[in-house]
Amino acid sequence: MQEDKEFVLKLAHNNKVKFIRLWFTDILGFLKSFAITIDEFEDALDEGVRFDGATTMGFIRPSEKEMIAVPDISTFKILPWRPKEDSVARVFCDIYTTDMKPFEGDSRYVLKKTLKKAAEMNYTFYTGPEIEFFFFKNSSSPEILDRGAYFDLTPLDGASDFRRQIVLTLEEMGIGVISSHHEAANSQHEIDLRHDNALTTADHIMTFKLIAKEIGHLNNIYTSFMPKPLANQNGSGMHIHQSLFEGETNIFFDEKGPLSLSKTGQHYVAGILKHCKEFFAITNQWVNSYKRLQFGFESPVYISWGTGGHNDLIRIPQCRPDKHESFRIELKNPDSACNPYLTFAAVLASGLKGIKEQYELPEPADIDREITNRRDMQKLGLDPVPTQLNEAISHFEKSELMRETFGDFVIEKFVENKMLEIDKYNSFITDYEINEYLPIL
């Protein structure tokens, strides 16, 4: 630790760092920050920095409460878009109470607790996200930049240079990128990050979202992670590729299993399928999230697994026979506006529960015809995903597994935020209601 501290201080000095941004994530997944000067950084590494902990509570802000932000020195990075003179660095922080106990409402701490449970079973949890987002002309209306579609090139892909800038900036900060491309909707894009341990991946997602916003700002456009900004286009998801390793062995892989999925992997997938309704409020936390999860828009609408159906919750991608370590499962319901720390914790807890209880995996759906409505789904005996936020909140509040994973404090504060959101949404009159009902009622 002392060697790491000396290395980082020397790195900051050599790069003429003047300000350090201390980053942390609130309960809703918004990146928060305050800055200190380089002169204060050494003391911050030793003792942490006091700040107003009410900022961790999302839209529900109680009275001011002092907390301690303790920098995680391993996350120190220079921000490449800031000036080289008097440059700026960032470091993620863990949040503690004033008596130096981990704060139970810290999203990073919640994930760390769940990863510790996996470690006690000798597992390491790896994740790799496919992050979808939109570029718009401004933040006041979803005015598109192009009419490109899936994997289109210039001129239909009018924002390829902006996407390129994001990728280059990510790589400057040491964040590996697998690929980037235009997505299916107009003005929609996807960038896929390399898999890593789940805590690092969650940090990378938060960094990614800020970089995407910054690149948009520098180019006088607006980057949006809103799940469903365009009514007749696909929404933005964040498919999560995931695997469990025991040492150097990917325990999800077994060439003799169905689709090469091991028995442990089957239990894990069964755990996610069984408990997914309980975590939907975390993975799809906004009222708008449920506008994305509809038939006809390449999103999961029923609780099933398979090899490639758009409407399945979980997909098992094929992997090369000589690349066992790359075998993974893909969860498709999360959207890119979720809190990645809480999302990873909820999903991992569900999968581990399936392993511990040895849940049996149902048969894959692999439906060979397109389902276009809920009646078709019911005829086939398929269980739908939650269709509204209040439905998801009801499952979340009642879940013993989620309460065990997050603790009473996070559950109560998160639900309080969501009920405020639902109340505000229900009080708003939409254009649809005016256009549909005013002429006839």
C-alpha positions as CSV (number, residue, x, y, z in Angstrom):
1,M,0.0,0.0,0.0
2,Q,2.8,2.4,0.8
3,E,4.5,1.6,-2.5
4,D,1.3,2.2,-4.3
5,K,0.8,5.5,-2.5
6,E,4.3,6.7,-3.4
7,F,3.9,5.6,-7.0
8,V,0.6,7.5,-7.4
9,L,1.9,10.6,-5.8
10,K,4.9,10.6,-8.1
11,L,2.7,9.9,-11.1
12,A,0.5,12.9,-10.1
13,H,3.6,15.1,-9.7
14,N,5.1,14.1,-13.1
15,N,1.8,14.8,-14.8
16,K,1.4,18.2,-13.2
17,V,-1.9,17.2,-11.6
18,K,-3.5,20.1,-9.7
19,F,-6.9,18.7,-8.8
20,I,-8.1,15.3,-7.8
21,R,-11.8,14.5,-8.3
22,L,-13.1,12.1,-5.7
23,W,-15.8,10.0,-7.3
24,F,-18.6,8.0,-5.8
25,T,-22.0,6.7,-6.9
26,D,-25.3,7.5,-5.3
27,I,-28.1,4.9,-4.7
28,L,-29.7,5.6,-8.1
29,G,-26.4,5.2,-10.0
30,F,-25.6,8.9,-10.6
31,L,-21.9,9.7,-10.4
32,K,-21.1,12.2,-7.8
33,S,-17.8,14.1,-7.2
34,F,-16.0,16.8,-5.3
35,A,-12.5,18.0,-5.9
36,I,-9.4,18.5,-3.7
37,T,-6.1,19.9,-4.6
38,I,-3.0,17.8,-5.0
39,D,-1.7,19.3,-1.7
40,E,-4.5,17.6,0.2
41,F,-4.2,14.2,-1.7
42,E,-1.7,12.5,0.5
43,D,-3.7,13.2,3.7
44,A,-6.9,12.0,1.8
45,L,-5.2,8.7,1.1
46,D,-4.3,8.3,4.8
47,E,-7.5,9.6,6.4
48,G,-10.2,10.1,3.8
49,V,-12.1,13.3,3.3
50,R,-15.2,14.5,5.0
51,F,-18.3,15.4,2.9
52,D,-22.0,15.6,3.0
53,G,-23.3,12.0,2.9
54,A,-26.8,13.1,2.1
55,T,-25.6,13.3,-1.6
56,T,-25.6,9.5,-1.7
57,M,-29.4,9.2,-1.2
58,G,-30.6,10.1,-4.7
59,F,-33.6,12.4,-5.0
60,I,-34.5,11.8,-1.3
61,R,-32.0,14.0,0.6
62,P,-32.3,14.0,4.4
63,S,-30.6,16.5,6.6
64,E,-26.8,16.9,6.1
65,K,-24.9,14.0,7.5
66,E,-21.1,13.8,7.6
67,M,-19.4,10.8,5.9
68,I,-15.8,10.0,4.9
69,A,-14.8,9.4,1.3
70,V,-11.7,7.1,1.3
71,P,-9.9,6.9,-2.1
72,D,-9.3,3.5,-3.7
73,I,-5.8,4.2,-4.8
74,S,-5.9,1.5,-7.5
75,T,-8.5,3.6,-9.4
76,F,-6.3,6.7,-9.8
77,K,-6.3,7.9,-13.4
78,I,-5.5,11.1,-15.2
79,L,-8.5,12.6,-17.1
80,P,-7.3,12.9,-20.7
81,W,-9.9,15.5,-21.8
82,R,-8.7,18.1,-19.2
83,P,-5.8,20.5,-19.9
84,K,-2.2,19.1,-19.6
85,E,-1.2,22.0,-17.5
86,D,-2.8,21.9,-14.1
87,S,-4.3,18.6,-15.1
88,V,-7.0,16.7,-13.3
89,A,-7.1,13.1,-12.0
90,R,-9.9,11.0,-10.6
91,V,-10.1,8.3,-8.0
92,F,-13.1,6.2,-6.9
93,C,-13.9,6.3,-3.2
94,D,-15.4,4.0,-0.7
95,I,-17.8,5.7,1.7
96,Y,-17.4,5.3,5.5
97,T,-19.3,6.7,8.5
98,T,-17.4,9.1,10.8
99,D,-16.4,6.1,13.1
100,M,-14.8,4.5,10.0
101,K,-17.3,1.8,9.4
102,P,-18.4,1.0,5.8
103,F,-21.5,3.0,5.0
104,E,-24.4,0.5,4.3
105,G,-25.8,2.8,1.6
106,D,-22.6,2.9,-0.5
107,S,-23.3,1.1,-3.8
108,R,-19.7,0.0,-4.1
109,Y,-19.8,-1.5,-0.6
110,V,-23.0,-3.5,-1.5
111,L,-21.3,-5.1,-4.5
112,K,-18.1,-5.8,-2.5
113,K,-20.2,-7.7,0.1
114,T,-21.8,-9.8,-2.5
115,L,-18.4,-10.5,-4.2
116,K,-17.1,-11.6,-0.8
117,K,-19.9,-14.2,-0.6
118,A,-18.8,-15.5,-4.0
119,A,-15.2,-15.6,-2.9
120,E,-16.2,-17.6,0.1
121,M,-17.5,-20.2,-2.4
122,N,-14.1,-19.9,-4.3
123,Y,-15.7,-18.0,-7.2
124,T,-14.6,-14.9,-9.0
125,F,-17.3,-13.0,-10.8
126,Y,-16.5,-11.6,-14.2
127,T,-18.7,-9.3,-16.3
128,G,-18.6,-7.6,-19.7
129,P,-21.2,-5.0,-20.7
130,E,-22.7,-4.1,-24.1
131,I,-23.6,-0.4,-23.5
132,E,-26.2,1.2,-25.8
133,F,-26.9,4.9,-25.9
134,F,-28.1,7.7,-28.2
135,F,-26.6,10.9,-29.6
136,F,-29.1,13.8,-29.9
137,K,-28.7,17.4,-31.0
138,N,-29.6,18.7,-27.6
139,S,-31.0,17.6,-24.2
140,S,-34.4,19.2,-24.6
141,S,-35.8,16.9,-27.3
142,P,-34.7,13.6,-28.9
143,E,-33.7,15.1,-32.2
144,I,-31.6,12.5,-34.0
145,L,-28.3,13.0,-35.8
146,D,-28.7,10.2,-38.3
147,R,-31.1,7.6,-39.7
148,G,-28.6,4.8,-39.5
149,A,-29.5,1.2,-38.5
150,Y,-27.7,-1.9,-37.2
151,F,-24.0,-1.9,-38.2
152,D,-24.5,0.9,-40.8
153,L,-21.5,2.8,-42.2
154,T,-21.1,6.4,-43.2
155,P,-23.1,8.4,-44.3
156,L,-25.9,6.6,-42.5
157,D,-23.7,6.4,-39.4
158,G,-23.3,10.1,-38.9
159,A,-21.7,10.0,-35.5
160,S,-18.9,7.5,-36.1
161,D,-16.3,10.1,-35.3
162,F,-17.9,10.8,-31.9
163,R,-18.0,7.1,-31.1
164,R,-14.3,6.8,-32.1
165,Q,-13.4,9.7,-29.7
166,I,-15.1,7.8,-26.9
167,V,-13.2,4.6,-27.6
168,L,-9.9,6.4,-27.8
169,T,-10.5,8.2,-24.5
170,L,-11.5,5.0,-22.8
171,E,-8.3,3.3,-23.9
172,E,-6.3,6.3,-22.7
173,M,-7.8,5.6,-19.3
174,G,-6.9,1.9,-19.5
175,I,-10.4,0.6,-20.2
176,G,-10.4,-2.1,-22.8
177,V,-12.9,-2.0,-25.7
178,I,-13.9,-5.0,-27.7
179,S,-16.0,-3.3,-30.4
180,S,-18.2,-0.3,-31.3
181,H,-20.9,0.1,-33.9
182,H,-24.1,1.8,-34.9
183,E,-27.1,0.2,-33.2
184,A,-30.5,-0.7,-34.6
185,A,-32.3,2.6,-33.8
186,N,-31.7,5.9,-35.5
187,S,-28.8,7.8,-33.8
188,Q,-28.2,4.9,-31.5
189,H,-24.8,3.4,-30.7
190,E,-23.2,0.5,-28.8
191,I,-19.7,0.1,-27.3
192,D,-18.7,-3.2,-25.7
193,L,-16.2,-3.2,-22.9
194,R,-13.8,-6.1,-22.2
195,H,-14.7,-8.4,-19.4
196,D,-13.1,-7.9,-16.0
197,N,-13.9,-8.6,-12.3
198,A,-17.3,-7.1,-11.5
199,L,-16.1,-4.3,-9.3
200,T,-13.6,-3.0,-11.9
201,T,-16.3,-3.4,-14.6
202,A,-18.8,-1.3,-12.5
203,D,-16.1,1.4,-12.1
204,H,-15.5,1.2,-15.9
205,I,-19.2,1.6,-16.7
206,M,-19.4,4.7,-14.5
207,T,-16.3,6.1,-16.2
208,F,-17.7,5.2,-19.6
209,K,-20.9,7.1,-19.0
210,L,-19.1,10.2,-18.0
211,I,-16.7,10.0,-21.0
212,A,-19.6,9.6,-23.4
213,K,-21.3,12.7,-21.9
214,E,-18.0,14.7,-22.0
215,I,-17.3,13.8,-25.7
216,G,-20.9,14.8,-26.5
217,H,-20.5,18.1,-24.7
218,L,-17.2,18.8,-26.5
219,N,-18.9,18.2,-29.8
220,N,-22.1,20.3,-29.0
221,I,-24.3,17.2,-28.9
222,Y,-26.1,15.3,-26.1
223,T,-25.3,11.8,-25.1
224,S,-28.3,10.0,-23.6
225,F,-28.6,6.7,-21.6
226,M,-32.4,7.1,-21.4
227,P,-33.8,3.6,-21.9
228,K,-36.5,4.5,-24.4
229,P,-36.3,8.1,-25.8
230,L,-37.9,7.3,-29.2
231,A,-41.4,5.9,-29.4
232,N,-41.0,3.8,-32.6
233,Q,-37.4,2.7,-32.2
234,N,-35.6,0.2,-30.1
235,G,-34.5,1.3,-26.6
236,S,-31.1,1.2,-25.0
237,G,-30.1,-1.9,-23.1
238,M,-27.0,-2.9,-21.3
239,H,-26.6,-6.7,-21.9
240,I,-24.4,-8.2,-19.2
241,H,-22.1,-11.0,-20.2
242,Q,-21.0,-12.9,-17.1
243,S,-19.1,-15.9,-15.9
244,L,-17.8,-17.5,-12.7
245,F,-14.2,-18.7,-12.4
246,E,-12.7,-21.0,-9.8
247,G,-9.1,-20.2,-10.0
248,E,-8.3,-20.2,-13.7
249,T,-11.3,-22.4,-14.6
250,N,-14.5,-21.1,-16.1
251,I,-17.0,-23.2,-14.1
252,F,-19.9,-22.4,-16.5
253,F,-18.3,-24.5,-19.3
254,D,-18.9,-28.2,-19.8
255,E,-18.8,-29.5,-23.4
256,K,-21.2,-32.3,-22.4
257,G,-23.8,-29.9,-21.0
258,P,-26.7,-28.5,-22.9
259,L,-25.2,-25.7,-25.1
260,S,-22.0,-26.5,-23.2
261,L,-23.5,-25.1,-20.0
262,S,-22.2,-26.9,-16.9
263,K,-24.4,-28.2,-14.1
264,T,-23.2,-25.3,-11.9
265,G,-23.9,-22.9,-14.8
266,Q,-27.4,-24.4,-15.1
267,H,-28.1,-23.8,-11.4
268,Y,-26.8,-20.2,-11.8
269,V,-29.1,-19.4,-14.7
270,A,-32.0,-21.0,-12.9
271,G,-31.3,-18.8,-10.0
272,I,-31.5,-15.7,-12.2
273,L,-34.7,-16.9,-13.8
274,K,-36.3,-17.6,-10.5
275,H,-35.4,-14.4,-8.8
276,C,-35.4,-11.9,-11.8
277,K,-38.7,-10.3,-10.9
278,E,-37.2,-9.5,-7.5
279,F,-34.3,-7.6,-9.0
280,F,-36.0,-5.9,-12.0
281,A,-36.5,-2.7,-9.9
282,I,-32.7,-2.5,-9.8
283,T,-31.8,-3.5,-13.3
284,N,-34.7,-1.5,-14.8
285,Q,-35.2,1.2,-12.3
286,W,-37.0,4.0,-14.2
287,V,-40.6,4.5,-15.2
288,N,-39.3,4.8,-18.7
289,S,-37.4,1.5,-18.5
290,Y,-40.6,-0.4,-19.1
291,K,-41.4,1.4,-22.3
292,R,-38.3,-0.5,-23.7
293,L,-39.5,-3.9,-22.6
294,Q,-42.2,-4.3,-25.3
295,F,-42.9,-6.7,-28.2
296,G,-41.3,-5.7,-31.5
297,F,-38.3,-3.9,-30.1
298,E,-35.7,-6.6,-29.7
299,S,-36.0,-6.7,-25.9
300,P,-36.8,-9.4,-23.4
301,V,-40.5,-9.7,-22.6
302,Y,-40.7,-13.2,-21.0
303,I,-38.7,-15.1,-18.5
304,S,-36.8,-17.7,-20.5
305,W,-33.5,-18.7,-21.8
306,G,-32.2,-19.9,-25.2
307,T,-29.6,-19.4,-27.9
308,G,-30.7,-16.3,-29.7
309,G,-34.4,-15.2,-29.3
310,H,-34.8,-11.5,-29.0
311,N,-37.5,-11.9,-26.4
312,D,-35.6,-14.3,-24.1
313,L,-34.2,-12.9,-20.8
314,I,-31.0,-14.9,-21.0
315,R,-29.0,-16.0,-24.1
316,I,-26.2,-18.6,-24.2
317,P,-23.7,-17.3,-26.8
318,Q,-21.7,-19.9,-28.7
319,C,-17.9,-20.0,-28.0
320,R,-15.0,-21.5,-29.8
321,P,-14.2,-25.1,-28.7
322,D,-10.6,-24.0,-27.8
323,K,-11.7,-20.9,-25.9
324,H,-13.4,-22.3,-22.8
325,E,-12.4,-19.3,-20.7
326,S,-14.6,-17.1,-22.9
327,F,-17.8,-19.1,-22.3
328,R,-20.5,-16.9,-20.6
329,I,-24.1,-16.2,-20.2
330,E,-25.8,-13.0,-21.4
331,L,-28.5,-11.2,-19.4
332,K,-30.5,-8.9,-21.6
333,N,-33.0,-7.0,-19.5
334,P,-30.8,-4.4,-17.8
335,D,-30.7,-1.0,-19.3
336,S,-27.8,1.4,-19.5
337,A,-29.4,3.8,-17.0
338,C,-29.1,1.3,-14.1
339,N,-26.7,1.5,-11.1
340,P,-24.1,-1.1,-12.2
341,Y,-22.9,-1.8,-8.6
342,L,-26.4,-2.7,-7.4
343,T,-27.2,-4.5,-10.6
344,F,-24.2,-6.8,-10.4
345,A,-24.9,-7.5,-6.7
346,A,-28.5,-8.4,-7.4
347,V,-27.7,-10.7,-10.4
348,L,-24.8,-12.4,-8.7
349,A,-26.8,-13.0,-5.5
350,S,-29.6,-14.6,-7.6
351,G,-27.2,-16.9,-9.4
352,L,-25.4,-17.9,-6.2
353,K,-28.7,-18.7,-4.6
354,G,-29.4,-21.0,-7.6
355,I,-26.1,-22.8,-7.1
356,K,-26.5,-23.1,-3.3
357,E,-30.1,-24.5,-3.6
358,Q,-29.3,-26.4,-6.8
359,Y,-32.3,-25.0,-8.7
360,E,-33.3,-27.0,-11.8
361,L,-33.0,-25.2,-15.1
362,P,-36.2,-25.4,-17.2
363,E,-36.1,-26.3,-20.9
364,P,-34.9,-23.5,-23.2
365,A,-37.6,-21.5,-24.9
366,D,-36.0,-21.3,-28.4
367,I,-39.4,-20.5,-29.9
368,D,-39.3,-20.9,-33.7
369,R,-42.0,-18.3,-34.4
370,E,-42.4,-14.7,-33.6
371,I,-44.5,-13.8,-30.6
372,T,-46.2,-10.5,-31.1
373,N,-48.5,-10.2,-28.1
374,R,-49.2,-11.4,-24.5
375,R,-51.9,-13.7,-25.6
376,D,-49.4,-15.7,-27.7
377,M,-47.1,-15.7,-24.7
378,Q,-49.8,-17.0,-22.3
379,K,-50.7,-19.8,-24.7
380,L,-47.1,-21.1,-24.6
381,G,-47.0,-20.9,-20.8
382,L,-44.3,-18.2,-20.8
383,D,-44.0,-16.0,-17.7
384,P,-43.9,-12.3,-18.5
385,V,-41.3,-9.9,-17.1
386,P,-42.6,-7.0,-15.0
387,T,-44.4,-4.4,-17.2
388,Q,-44.3,-1.4,-14.9
389,L,-42.0,0.0,-12.2
390,N,-44.6,-0.2,-9.5
391,E,-45.0,-4.0,-10.2
392,A,-41.2,-4.4,-10.0
393,I,-41.0,-2.4,-6.8
394,S,-43.6,-4.7,-5.2
395,H,-41.5,-7.8,-6.0
396,F,-38.4,-6.1,-4.8
397,E,-39.8,-5.0,-1.4
398,K,-41.1,-8.5,-0.7
399,S,-37.9,-10.3,-1.6
400,E,-36.0,-11.9,1.2
401,L,-33.0,-12.4,-1.1
402,M,-32.8,-8.8,-2.1
403,R,-33.2,-7.7,1.5
404,E,-30.4,-10.0,2.4
405,T,-28.2,-8.7,-0.4
406,F,-28.8,-4.9,0.0
407,G,-29.9,-4.6,3.7
408,D,-32.9,-2.7,5.0
409,F,-31.3,0.7,4.6
410,V,-30.8,0.5,0.9
411,I,-34.1,-1.2,0.3
412,E,-36.0,1.6,2.1
413,K,-34.1,4.5,0.6
414,F,-34.3,3.0,-2.9
415,V,-38.0,2.4,-2.7
416,E,-38.6,5.8,-1.3
417,N,-36.8,7.3,-4.3
418,K,-38.8,5.2,-6.7
419,M,-42.2,5.9,-5.1
420,L,-41.4,9.7,-5.5
421,E,-40.7,9.1,-9.2
422,I,-43.9,7.1,-9.7
423,D,-46.0,9.8,-8.0
424,K,-44.4,12.5,-10.2
425,Y,-45.0,10.5,-13.3
426,N,-48.6,9.7,-12.5
427,S,-49.3,13.5,-12.0
428,F,-48.0,14.3,-15.5
429,I,-50.4,14.4,-18.5
430,T,-48.7,13.0,-21.6
431,D,-49.2,14.0,-25.2
432,Y,-50.6,10.6,-25.9
433,E,-53.4,11.2,-23.4
434,I,-54.3,14.6,-24.9
435,N,-54.2,13.3,-28.5
436,E,-56.1,10.0,-27.7
437,Y,-58.7,11.0,-25.1
438,L,-59.4,14.7,-25.4
439,P,-61.2,14.4,-28.8
440,I,-63.5,11.6,-27.6
441,L,-64.1,12.1,-23.9
